[in-house]
């Protein structure tokens, strides 16, 4: 007759409690139970939500055992944790253009998104036997605009001592096409979404997140409006036309 011993092994797990009054929130595991001292990841699945009465809400950030404004986050599960998603109600006459441009990525657009539409046409040559598709326009200039951007002008680089303009965001008329800067254009740098920018003279990188979010900081001062002249051109190769 044989005897057999068995030993039960136990592991410690902690529950991450997600609380969200409006939009749904989820963990990276199905039940939100995590082994001790492991990382838990969580997020709201949409940054806008609506209730049964038609009221709309926007995600405003996390509190509890985690604080932050991003839609996702993570924390160490060294005990039971609770994270609360907060929402702010949007006014009935909400206008997306009242929201700072760097925050608009948190919204979902419904409706037209086209601001400008440029038409450029070819016409077949009427000479007998030719039929060459010739552009019906005499100049490559499609549009000329002068948008305004927030900028700190004539800022002196701490690395090389030379001056340049720091633009809070890029001035563009057609964001998806190549940008060519004229040789006589005043030197400038454009901030990214974290307030980072690089000196165009020496390449020294700097960051001023406060200036990017608040348009002012102790180092850069207060941003002012800067007009930027932009010209939208058709590629010269297109102006050559094409065979029939």
C-alpha positions as a printed NumPy array, in Angstrom:
array([[  0.   ,   0.   ,   0.   ],
       [  1.427,   3.336,  -1.061],
       [  0.825,   6.809,   0.401],
       [  0.795,   9.95 ,  -1.714],
       [  1.294,  13.538,  -0.558],
       [  0.04 ,  16.53 ,  -2.5  ],
       [  0.88 ,  20.175,  -1.823],
       [ -1.365,  23.019,  -2.928],
       [  0.364,  26.109,  -4.319],
       [ -1.241,  29.518,  -4.017],
       [ -0.434,  32.82 ,  -5.649],
       [ -1.507,  36.27 ,  -4.558],
       [ -3.666,  38.348,  -6.875],
       [ -5.132,  41.824,  -6.526],
       [ -8.221,  43.336,  -8.133],
       [ -8.076,  46.537, -10.15 ],
       [-11.453,  48.247,  -9.795],
       [-12.269,  50.538, -12.736],
       [-15.045,  53.068, -12.249],
       [-16.453,  55.085, -15.156],
       [-19.853,  56.771, -14.969],
       [-20.241,  57.41 , -18.696],
       [-17.901,  55.853, -21.272],
       [-16.749,  52.217, -20.851],
       [-13.336,  51.429, -19.366],
       [-11.407,  48.161, -19.702],
       [ -8.317,  46.33 , -18.416],
       [ -5.804,  44.35 , -20.44 ],
       [ -7.057,  41.152, -18.744],
       [-10.667,  40.051, -18.856],
       [-11.497,  40.108, -15.129],
       [ -9.039,  42.813, -13.936],
       [ -7.373,  40.393, -11.456],
       [ -3.562,  40.648, -11.541],
       [ -0.748,  38.675,  -9.975],
       [  1.002,  40.58 ,  -7.22 ],
       [  3.695,  43.042,  -8.369],
       [  2.701,  42.889, -12.034],
       [  1.743,  45.809, -14.261],
       [ -1.918,  46.538, -14.992],
       [ -2.919,  48.438, -18.107],
       [ -6.29 ,  50.107, -18.55 ],
       [ -8.063,  52.608, -20.778],
       [-11.33 ,  54.217, -21.74 ],
       [-12.447,  52.853, -25.09 ],
       [-13.703,  56.261, -26.302],
       [-13.002,  59.799, -25.123],
       [-16.546,  60.956, -25.832],
       [-19.801,  59.44 , -24.597],
       [-23.508,  60.214, -24.528],
       [-26.301,  59.191, -22.172],
       [-29.887,  58.182, -22.914],
       [-31.04 ,  61.806, -22.689],
       [-28.638,  62.953, -25.396],
       [-26.194,  64.712, -23.072],
       [-22.591,  64.436, -24.257],
       [-19.501,  63.988, -22.133],
       [-15.754,  64.201, -22.695],
       [-13.141,  62.193, -20.8  ],
       [-11.341,  64.506, -18.345],
       [ -8.769,  62.241, -16.665],
       [ -8.121,  59.619, -13.975],
       [ -8.055,  59.828, -10.19 ],
       [ -7.737,  57.32 ,  -7.381],
       [ -4.597,  55.186,  -7.338],
       [ -3.627,  56.641, -10.702],
       [ -3.761,  60.229, -11.953],
       [ -3.37 ,  61.353, -15.531],
       [ -5.134,  62.98 , -18.464],
       [ -4.36 ,  60.405, -21.174],
       [ -7.041,  57.921, -22.186],
       [ -4.855,  54.971, -21.121],
       [ -2.601,  54.283, -18.17 ],
       [ -0.78 ,  51.655, -16.14 ],
       [  0.199,  50.987, -12.528],
       [  1.932,  48.389, -10.364],
       [ -0.424,  45.962,  -8.638],
       [  1.195,  45.692,  -5.217],
       [ -2.246,  45.69 ,  -3.583],
       [ -5.923,  46.233,  -4.468],
       [ -6.291,  49.381,  -6.58 ],
       [ -9.13 ,  51.626,  -7.667],
       [ -9.003,  53.962, -10.655],
       [-11.81 ,  56.391, -11.462],
       [-12.483,  57.894, -14.894],
       [-13.867,  61.424, -14.749],
       [-16.032,  63.018, -17.421],
       [-17.081,  66.596, -18.109],
       [-20.367,  67.473, -19.755],
       [-20.189,  69.272, -23.072],
       [-22.548,  72.191, -23.675],
       [-25.393,  71.623, -26.153],
       [-23.921,  74.183, -28.551],
       [-20.442,  72.67 , -28.356],
       [-18.125,  73.933, -31.1  ],
       [-14.973,  71.938, -31.87 ],
       [-13.197,  75.128, -32.969],
       [-13.413,  76.403, -29.383],
       [-11.131,  73.546, -28.305],
       [ -7.333,  74.122, -28.418],
       [ -6.012,  72.433, -31.561],
       [ -3.679,  70.075, -29.67 ],
       [ -6.692,  68.614, -27.793],
       [ -8.804,  67.971, -30.901],
       [ -7.244,  64.544, -31.397],
       [ -9.372,  63.445, -28.431],
       [-12.564,  63.997, -30.445],
       [-14.305,  62.104, -33.202],
       [-15.464,  64.259, -36.098],
       [-18.91 ,  63.819, -37.614],
       [-19.585,  65.888, -40.701],
       [-17.496,  67.672, -43.324],
       [-13.763,  67.972, -42.701],
       [-12.722,  69.676, -45.948],
       [-11.888,  73.351, -45.584],
       [-10.425,  74.005, -49.035],
       [-10.905,  72.153, -52.302],
       [ -8.608,  73.06 , -55.182],
       [ -9.463,  72.098, -58.755],
       [ -6.832,  71.717, -61.433],
       [ -7.926,  70.465, -64.849],
       [ -6.442,  69.168, -68.09 ],
       [ -7.931,  69.822, -71.495],
       [ -7.23 ,  67.842, -74.699],
       [ -5.436,  69.792, -77.411],
       [ -7.856,  70.494, -80.298],
       [ -5.223,  70.303, -83.014],
       [ -5.981,  67.415, -85.321],
       [ -4.03 ,  64.309, -84.419],
       [ -2.553,  65.785, -81.217],
       [ -4.88 ,  65.219, -78.272],
       [ -2.169,  66.174, -75.741],
       [ -3.711,  66.723, -72.307],
       [ -2.744,  70.303, -71.538],
       [ -3.296,  71.962, -68.132],
       [ -5.947,  74.696, -68.282],
       [ -4.049,  77.143, -66.098],
       [ -1.249,  79.566, -66.786],
       [  0.47 ,  79.561, -63.389],
       [  1.479,  76.883, -60.877],
       [  0.117,  79.022, -58.029],
       [ -3.117,  77.491, -56.722],
       [ -3.626,  79.559, -53.567],
       [ -1.921,  82.137, -51.371],
       [ -2.844,  82.312, -47.691],
       [ -1.459,  84.064, -44.605],
       [ -2.446,  82.037, -41.516],
       [ -1.542,  83.109, -37.988],
       [  0.281,  80.928, -35.459],
       [  1.301,  81.394, -31.822],
       [  5.031,  82.066, -31.722],
       [  7.915,  83.38 , -29.672],
       [  9.895,  85.528, -32.075],
       [ 13.634,  86.186, -31.958],
       [ 14.296,  83.684, -29.196],
       [ 18.004,  83.325, -28.499],
       [ 19.412,  79.791, -28.436],
       [ 21.264,  78.94 , -25.212],
       [ 23.63 ,  76.769, -27.208],
       [ 24.881,  78.965, -30.042],
       [ 23.495,  82.407, -29.175],
       [ 21.711,  82.809, -32.521],
       [ 18.091,  83.908, -32.771],
       [ 15.1  ,  82.195, -34.367],
       [ 11.317,  82.025, -34.024],
       [  9.697,  79.229, -32.013],
       [  6.285,  78.376, -33.467],
       [  3.776,  76.599, -31.231],
       [  2.412,  74.555, -34.113],
       [  3.069,  74.279, -37.815],
       [  1.479,  76.728, -40.242],
       [  0.285,  74.591, -43.137],
       [ -2.269,  74.948, -45.909],
       [ -1.964,  71.368, -47.165],
       [ -0.499,  69.241, -44.32 ],
       [ -0.05 ,  66.074, -46.401],
       [  2.169,  67.572, -49.102],
       [  5.891,  68.477, -48.939],
       [  6.822,  71.833, -47.415],
       [  9.604,  73.869, -49.033],
       [ 10.983,  76.845, -47.12 ],
       [ 12.298,  79.802, -49.111],
       [ 16.045,  80.448, -48.675],
       [ 15.382,  83.961, -47.366],
       [ 12.792,  82.775, -44.82 ],
       [ 13.562,  83.751, -41.21 ],
       [ 14.922,  80.727, -39.251],
       [ 12.261,  78.997, -37.162],
       [ 11.477,  75.826, -35.213],
       [  8.12 ,  74.138, -34.609],
       [  7.159,  72.557, -31.27 ],
       [  5.877,  69.003, -31.123],
       [  2.978,  67.928, -28.882],
       [  5.294,  67.744, -25.865],
       [  6.735,  71.243, -26.341],
       [ 10.03 ,  70.018, -27.803],
       [ 11.84 ,  72.03 , -30.474],
       [ 15.304,  72.164, -32.04 ],
       [ 17.509,  75.14 , -32.869],
       [ 17.764,  75.413, -36.693],
       [ 21.319,  76.768, -36.355],
       [ 23.131,  74.352, -34.016],
       [ 20.616,  71.529, -33.554],
       [ 20.387,  71.915, -29.773],
       [ 17.114,  70.417, -28.524],
       [ 14.977,  71.998, -25.826],
       [ 11.588,  71.362, -24.246],
       [  9.055,  73.737, -22.689],
       [  5.814,  71.87 , -22.039],
       [  4.349,  74.783, -20.07 ],
       [  4.748,  77.13 , -23.026],
       [  3.085,  74.638, -25.337],
       [  0.033,  74.063, -23.13 ],
       [ -0.409,  77.581, -21.696],
       [  1.114,  79.776, -24.454],
       [  3.502,  81.263, -21.898],
       [  6.349,  80.206, -19.631],
       [  9.102,  81.784, -17.496],
       [ 11.709,  80.906, -20.134],
       [  9.954,  81.817, -23.396],
       [  7.569,  84.463, -22.094],
       [  4.148,  85.   , -23.655],
       [  3.427,  83.877, -27.209],
       [  2.328,  86.412, -29.795],
       [  0.581,  86.07 , -33.135],
       [  2.862,  85.556, -36.105],
       [  1.676,  85.739, -39.707],
       [  3.133,  83.161, -42.059],
       [  2.857,  83.559, -45.824],
       [  2.09 ,  80.284, -47.603],
       [  1.814,  79.547, -51.301],
       [  0.313,  76.317, -52.615],
       [  1.905,  75.251, -55.905],
       [  1.194,  72.547, -58.454],
       [  4.168,  70.345, -59.242],
       [  5.91 ,  71.495, -62.47 ],
       [  5.721,  67.984, -63.875],
       [  1.926,  68.154, -63.76 ],
       [  1.991,  71.393, -65.742],
       [  3.766,  69.582, -68.567],
       [  0.569,  67.648, -69.212],
       [  0.583,  64.148, -70.646],
       [ -0.041,  62.31 , -73.937],
       [ -3.59 ,  61.484, -74.938]])
